[in-house]
Amino acid sequence: MTTIEDTRFWHPFAPMGQVREAEMVLVRGEDVWVFDEDDNRYLDATASLWYANVGHGRKSIADAVGKQMAELEAYSTFGDFTNRPAEEISAKLAELAPVPDAKVFLTSGGGDSIDTAAKLARRYWHEVGQTSRHHLISRQHGYHGTHGFGTGLAGIPPNREGYGEVAADASVVAWDDPAALREEIERIGPDRVAAFFIEPVIGAGGVYPPPEGYVEEVAAICSEYGVLFVVDAVINAFGRLGTWFGIERWPEVVPDMITFAKGVTSGYLPLGGVVISGEIAAPFWEPGAPPFRHGATYGGHPTCCAAGIENLRILEEEGLLPRGEELEGPLYEQMLRAADSPNVAEVRGGLGFLAAVEIAGEILEADPGAPIKLGMAAREEGVLMRPLGRGVAVSPPLTATEEHLQMIGDAIEKSVATLG
Ligand SMILES: Cc1ncc(COP(=O)(O)O)c(C=O)c1O
């Protein structure tokens, strides 16, 4: 593995004291594979950071981006400015989303989208005269990015420690118990709660598929109390659960907002956004309504949107979307090969094309660095897995075949045996 002398690049979520001496330099990607500077090939079992849904090295996306760059690389969409790619992708996503009369607010990523949805939830209640509805509720293990509101909503304690109170009026409930949500709404006071944020299948917090009936029940509780139901589909969307936005797996649930990012471009360029129901948008869309005083420089960036449009075309025309559901069982089965190891506490997955192995408690207590070691052991087997708090996760590109899943199973089985 090549190393870079005296790196100045501070990696996100990285123990720089170790990483500064041992970075992994990637140079090339091809479908489910990535290559390092020595031309070693690795199976990208995580689709990078849960996003390379159509796989790497797609020339048609590069071409769409190059064409748009040459025509109009970027221009503000503040005020009345717009561009055709931003219009086209918004229209397409609004049509696809299971949200009535949807509008689409475009951002540069998932954290931006969470901040947008959190502010819009509060601002909506302000506009309709329920000015005390500020409180936001999220779930234990939930990850909603690292911006202000995302940090305040984090259900992963180390992600919020040491920053003071980043978002006031926010609380976290148990990830698996609808009664906990009801109790929290009652404790805060229903007239003070603005929104509930839910990743249907929790991703970065450790891959937790919801218990049977959970999603429907919490959606019903939200509508009973008038609390906005915000689906964080940053990982779950664009085929990861086999559908456009993931939440279609619970057909009776109608979200008020859906946040998205990652798979909307498969990461070829940064893009995210929020799908908003017509009812929530109405106070800002009516004649004479005030503007939503929110938005970032690159919202509606035409080149990022062009990448997204081509990515959505690929997902649709190559029939990749349903693969997230078709392959969820086979992936889970492969990961379950680690389940009998005494070094493993639990294997989670089976709903959506993502799964995780949690390391046994005694091993983690003795060595909190065990997840990184497990990831490194899998890398030795030629498979990239993502170390999380208590284990590793996988979420391959939707182009992965049974043969690739077999490689993942072989790698996890061998790697867990190296622990302890
Ligand atoms: C569910 C969820 N929400 C929000 C985010 C934040 O997205 P970003 O890293 O693009 O800001 C992530 C990132 O992994 C995520 O998984």
The ligand as a MOL file (V3000), in Angstrom:
LIG
                    3D

  0  0  0     0  0            999 V3000
M  V30 BEGIN CTAB
M  V30 COUNTS 16 16 0 0 0
M  V30 BEGIN ATOM
M  V30 1 C -29.4300 8.4650 6.8290 0
M  V30 2 C -28.4310 9.5520 6.5910 0
M  V30 3 N -28.8040 10.8300 6.7080 0
M  V30 4 C -27.9400 11.8270 6.4820 0
M  V30 5 C -26.6380 11.5770 6.1200 0
M  V30 6 C -25.6960 12.7090 5.8860 0
M  V30 7 O -25.3540 12.8140 4.5530 0
M  V30 8 P -24.0350 13.6000 4.0970 0
M  V30 9 O -22.8810 12.8230 4.5970 0
M  V30 10 O -24.1710 13.6520 2.6080 0
M  V30 11 O -24.1240 14.9660 4.7170 0
M  V30 12 C -26.2090 10.2700 5.9830 0
M  V30 13 C -24.8200 9.9470 5.6000 0
M  V30 14 O -24.3750 8.8190 5.6690 0
M  V30 15 C -27.1190 9.2160 6.2350 0
M  V30 16 O -26.7430 7.9350 6.1540 0
M  V30 END ATOM
M  V30 BEGIN BOND
M  V30 1 1 1 2
M  V30 2 1 2 3
M  V30 3 2 2 15
M  V30 4 2 3 4
M  V30 5 1 4 5
M  V30 6 1 5 6
M  V30 7 2 5 12
M  V30 8 1 6 7
M  V30 9 1 7 8
M  V30 10 2 8 9
M  V30 11 1 8 10
M  V30 12 1 8 11
M  V30 13 1 12 13
M  V30 14 1 12 15
M  V30 15 2 13 14
M  V30 16 1 15 16
M  V30 END BOND
M  V30 END CTAB
M  END
